[in-house]
């Protein structure tokens, strides 16, 4: 398939995301890849690659949701980076996927809830108790 350079760059970032252990780097690469793909689809709505872009976004969002049980021991900082991805970067894809899959919905709910109380307390008081 003859892919545009920005889609190739996004695929490279996703590949790096999958092979990196550093959570800060992983989340930044995932976010950047999704943003590149989203921008491509928005700026090229008639492109033959738009469906491929949507499939990539759904596929790797699903993989991230499947991975959440392995990430249950994250500290609040690393956890928050993944939460921001799920709630802001791929929220549309998450809703599509968890709407049809109870196991991934449970993964998502458990993961979001890990540091929920502490985050709310931090936002209210400025410190974690």
N, C-alpha and C positions, 0 to 999 in steps of 0.2 A: 504494500500500500504506500502510495506517495503522500507522506504526511508533511504538513507545514512545520517549519522549524520550531514554533512555539509549542506545538503539541509534542514534538520530540523532546524539547526541554522539559516539559511537564512530566513526561514519561521517565526521563532521567531522574528527576527529583523524586518521583514515586519509587523508583528502584532504589535510590539512596535511602529514602524513608524506610523501606523494608529491611535494609541491611545495616542500619545504624542503631546502636544501642543507646546513645545519648538522647534523652527525651527532649531536651530543648532543641537540638538539631532536627530530630525526627518531626516534631510538631511544626517547626518552621518550614521544613521541606514539604510536608504534606499540605500545609496552608498555601505555600507558594504555588505548588502544582495545581491545586484546586482553583486558585485565583486565576492562573494562566488559562486553564481550561474554561472557566466561566467567562472570562474576558473574550476568549476566542469565540465561544458560542454566541455571546451577545453582539459582537462586532461582525460576525459572519453567519447570520441566521440562515442563509440559503446554501451554505457550504455542505458538501456531501459528507463532511467529517463531523457535523453536529451530533448525529446519532452516536457515533463512535465516542465522542467527548462525553455524552451523557452516560454511556455504558461504562466508561473508565471511572467516572465520578461515583456511580453506584457501586461498581465492583470494589473499589478501594475503600469506600465508606463501609461497605459490608465487611471487608477484611478487618477494618479498624474495630467495628462492633464485635466481631468474633474474637478479637484479641483482648478485649476489655477485662475478662476474668484474669488474665495474666498480669494486668496492671493494677490490681487491687491494693498493692502494698506501696504505692507511690506516696511521696511526701506531698504536702498541700501545694507546693509550687508546681511540681511536675503534673500533678492531677489537674490543677487549674488550666494548664496549657491545653490538655486534652479536652477538658470541658468546654473551653472557648472554641476549639475546633468543632466539637459536636453541636454546640448551641448556636454558633455564629457562622462558621465556614461551610459546613455541610448539613445544616439544619433541614433543608428541604429533602435531601437524600436520606437522612436519618429517619424522618417521618415516613417516607415511602417504604423504607426497609422494615422498620419495626412495626409498622401497621400490619404487615403480613407475616410476621415471624415472632412468635411469643418468646422463644429462647433469646433472640437478640434484643427484644424489648426488655426482658428481665436483666440481661447483661447491662444494658443502658441504664436502667433505673437503679440497679445496685451500684454501678460505677458513679453515677451522678451523686448518689447519696453518701459516698464515702466521707467526704469532708464538708458536707452540707452545713451541719451545725456550726462547725468551726469557722467556715467562711462567712456565714451570717453574723456570727459574733464578731469577727474581724471587721466586717463592714459597719457594725453598730458601734463597737467600742474602740476599734483601732488596735486590738490585740487578740491573740488566740489564747483561750483559757484551757 
